[in-house]
């Protein structure tokens, strides 16, 4: 069945992420053509377009999720050995999590998990219809790169938009000096500037007492621009989180993961302490937990009574800004048609569009190309919802 030329999504309540009310969205090709207003059906039909209609009654219609931190080829077992390595993330998991844009990374293991494998996974996801990017490197410094350096990775590989996740305040860190980190961050930032990419350095923050001290030193002693520093896992403790809030007041964007399934707690603390609503993102850190955890936690924030506009910023406009994804993160004319219709009652995905292609229709994802011909049965038994 060929992809439609135009898609109309109507009947849902739109958050762009700003609240817009119950309006229709018209997509044409990869982009959003119209939000609200009367749709000129006669002209569309006269143009001979193949038009598909998606009913979103009872749904919140929002920008499809941008998940800024996933271990797309799986995570290392670390303390448990090789048998506790986690498997790769499959397209179906991403689609049922409402994700149309994902950023992959390496972590502790940069030996059996490689940049080449991560890049291959990103390219596969792109072929399957979603936008996939990655950070170059991993926990250690010097970083494990694809071409031999951070700057050439960012300059010459389309999918690579920054460096990371570099470990700090963690026993698994390679304990780089602040000067070494400053060189790494500047290298990524300059390459990003030359390539028109984000050029951020994504920092894994561990549980050691140093917390965010090294990031403050990068700002104070090395005059690093705050917009290229992007720490994650800042919700480990209240003391760490409060330090992260202070960094946002200096222009740093921080990320919380949803591994512990407590996003409402941290989102509430951030709001109570007047954190800048544009400087906080949320990610799944998918590897052990699945990508769907992020969507579930976003829905939990809505159920807790937090304003929908501020909640949806965590996975739309805020990550799009820090990662310089200039035509993503909003439901507005000429932006990419990444549209999520989220069932208001269940929190499940009813429809998902990625760059104007329908990848989930009525709760059913389009199968991965090899899955349609396979007799494999892949199940992960663990926590159930």
SVG drawing of the C-alpha trace seen along z (x, -y; Angstrom):
<svg xmlns="http://www.w3.org/2000/svg" viewBox="-14 -32 58 51">
<polyline fill="none" stroke="black" stroke-width="0.4" points="0.0,0.0 1.6,-3.3 2.1,-6.1 -0.5,-8.8 0.4,-12.2 -1.6,-14.0 -2.9,-13.1 -5.6,-14.8 -5.5,-14.2 -8.7,-15.5 -10.9,-15.3 -8.1,-15.5 -7.0,-18.2 -3.8,-19.8 -0.8,-20.8 1.8,-22.2 3.1,-22.0 1.1,-25.1 -2.6,-24.4 -4.5,-25.0 -7.9,-23.3 -9.6,-20.8 -8.3,-21.4 -7.3,-19.5 -3.8,-19.0 -3.0,-18.6 0.3,-17.2 1.7,-17.2 4.7,-15.1 7.2,-15.3 5.8,-18.5 2.9,-20.0 0.9,-22.1 -1.8,-23.5 -2.9,-23.5 -6.5,-24.6 -8.7,-26.4 -10.9,-24.9 -9.3,-22.2 -9.8,-22.7 -10.8,-19.2 -11.8,-20.2 -8.4,-21.5 -6.7,-18.5 -8.9,-16.1 -8.5,-18.2 -4.7,-17.9 -5.1,-14.2 -3.6,-13.6 -3.9,-10.3 -5.4,-11.5 -5.7,-9.6 -7.8,-10.5 -6.9,-9.6 -9.5,-10.0 -8.0,-11.4 -11.2,-11.8 -10.4,-11.2 -6.7,-11.9 -4.1,-14.5 -2.3,-15.4 1.2,-16.4 4.7,-16.5 6.1,-13.0 8.6,-12.3 12.3,-13.2 14.2,-10.8 17.7,-12.3 19.4,-9.3 19.0,-5.6 21.4,-2.7 20.2,-1.6 22.5,1.3 22.1,2.4 24.0,1.7 27.0,3.4 26.4,5.8 29.0,3.9 29.1,5.7 27.1,8.7 29.4,9.8 28.7,10.5 25.5,12.4 23.8,9.2 24.4,7.2 21.1,5.8 19.8,6.4 19.4,3.7 16.3,1.6 13.8,2.6 11.7,0.3 8.4,1.6 9.5,0.5 10.2,-3.0 6.9,-3.3 4.8,-2.2 6.6,-4.7 5.6,-7.5 9.2,-8.2 9.9,-9.7 13.4,-11.1 16.0,-9.2 19.6,-9.9 21.8,-6.8 24.9,-6.6 27.5,-4.3 28.2,-4.0 30.7,-2.1 31.6,0.5 33.2,-1.0 35.0,2.2 32.3,4.8 29.8,2.0 31.3,-0.1 30.6,-3.4 30.4,-1.5 27.6,0.7 25.8,-2.3 26.0,-4.1 24.7,-1.1 21.7,-0.9 21.0,-4.6 21.1,-4.2 18.7,-1.2 16.2,-3.2 16.4,-6.0 15.6,-3.6 12.6,-2.4 11.2,-5.8 12.2,-7.6 15.0,-10.2 18.0,-8.7 21.1,-10.6 24.0,-9.7 26.7,-11.1 30.3,-10.0 32.4,-8.5 31.2,-7.1 32.3,-7.1 36.1,-7.3 38.4,-10.1 40.0,-10.0 36.7,-9.0 36.1,-6.0 35.3,-7.7 34.5,-6.4 37.0,-8.3 39.7,-8.9 38.6,-12.3 35.5,-14.0 35.6,-16.8 35.8,-14.7 33.0,-12.4 30.7,-15.4 31.9,-17.1 31.7,-14.1 29.0,-11.7 25.5,-13.1 24.0,-11.2 26.6,-12.4 25.5,-15.6 27.7,-15.8 30.0,-13.9 29.2,-11.7 28.0,-10.3 31.2,-11.3 31.2,-10.0 31.9,-12.4 31.5,-11.9 31.3,-8.2 33.6,-5.2 33.4,-4.1 34.8,-7.5 38.3,-7.6 38.9,-10.6 39.9,-13.1 41.2,-16.5 39.1,-19.6 41.5,-20.8 41.1,-17.5 37.3,-17.9 37.6,-21.5 39.5,-20.5 37.0,-17.8 34.0,-20.1 35.6,-22.8 36.4,-20.4 32.8,-19.1 31.5,-22.7 33.7,-24.0 32.9,-21.0 29.2,-21.5 29.5,-25.2 31.3,-24.3 28.8,-21.5 25.7,-23.4 25.0,-20.8 24.5,-21.0 28.1,-20.2 27.0,-19.5 28.9,-17.2 26.5,-14.9 27.7,-14.2 26.8,-11.1 26.7,-12.2 27.3,-9.5 26.8,-9.2 30.2,-10.5 30.4,-13.5 31.9,-15.8 28.5,-16.0 28.6,-18.9 31.7,-20.6 33.6,-19.8 30.9,-21.4 31.0,-24.6 34.8,-24.7 34.3,-24.4 32.1,-27.4 34.2,-29.5 37.8,-28.5 37.6,-27.6 34.8,-29.9 32.9,-27.1 29.6,-28.3 26.7,-26.9 24.7,-25.8 27.2,-23.1 27.2,-21.4 24.3,-18.9 24.4,-16.7 22.0,-13.7 21.0,-11.6 20.9,-14.7 18.0,-13.3 20.1,-10.8 19.8,-12.8 18.1,-16.0 21.5,-17.7 22.6,-16.8 19.3,-17.9 19.4,-21.3 22.9,-21.9 21.5,-21.1 18.8,-23.7 21.4,-26.2 23.3,-25.4 20.1,-26.0 20.1,-29.6 23.4,-29.9 22.1,-28.7 22.8,-25.0 20.2,-22.5 19.9,-19.4 18.3,-16.0 16.5,-13.6 16.1,-9.9 13.0,-7.9 14.7,-4.7 13.4,-5.0 9.9,-5.9 9.7,-9.0 9.6,-11.8 6.6,-13.6 8.7,-13.9 11.6,-15.7 9.4,-17.7 7.5,-19.0 10.8,-19.9 12.0,-21.7 8.8,-23.7 8.8,-24.5 12.4,-25.9 11.5,-28.0 13.7,-26.1 13.7,-27.5 10.9,-25.5 13.0,-25.7 16.2,-24.1 14.9,-20.7 14.5,-17.5 13.5,-14.0 14.9,-10.8 14.3,-7.0 18.0,-5.9 16.5,-2.8 18.5,0.4 17.2,2.1 13.9,0.2 12.2,-0.2 11.6,-3.4 8.0,-3.3 9.0,-4.3 9.5,-7.9 6.0,-8.1 4.5,-6.5 6.2,-8.9 5.1,-11.9 1.6,-10.7 2.1,-10.3 3.0,-14.0 -0.2,-14.8 -2.2,-12.7 -0.4,-14.5 -1.9,-17.7 1.1,-19.4 0.3,-21.8 0.4,-19.8 2.3,-22.5 5.2,-22.4 5.2,-18.5 5.3,-18.1 8.2,-20.6 10.4,-17.9 10.2,-15.8 9.6,-18.3 10.7,-22.0 13.4,-21.7 15.3,-18.8 14.8,-20.2 16.4,-23.5 19.5,-22.0 20.1,-19.6 19.5,-22.2 16.8,-20.1 15.5,-23.2 12.3,-21.8 11.3,-19.5 9.6,-19.6 6.5,-21.7 3.2,-21.2 3.4,-24.2 3.4,-24.9 6.4,-23.8 7.8,-21.7 8.4,-18.0 5.1,-16.1 6.1,-14.2 2.7,-13.9 1.6,-11.7 -2.1,-11.0 -2.1,-9.9 -5.2,-8.2 -6.4,-10.4 -7.8,-7.5 -5.0,-4.9 -1.9,-7.0 -1.3,-4.6 -0.3,-5.5 -3.2,-5.6 -1.5,-7.1 2.1,-8.1 3.5,-10.0 7.2,-10.5 8.1,-13.0 4.6,-12.5 4.7,-8.7 2.1,-6.7 4.1,-4.3 1.4,-3.5 -2.3,-3.4 -5.1,-2.7 -2.5,-1.4 -0.9,1.0 2.8,0.3 3.9,0.9 6.1,4.1 9.9,3.9 10.8,5.1 12.5,8.4 9.9,9.1 7.1,9.5 8.9,12.5 10.3,14.0 9.1,16.8 11.2,15.6 9.4,14.9 11.3,12.3 10.1,11.7 11.6,10.0 10.0,11.2 10.3,8.8 8.2,6.0 4.7,5.9 2.4,2.9"/>
</svg>
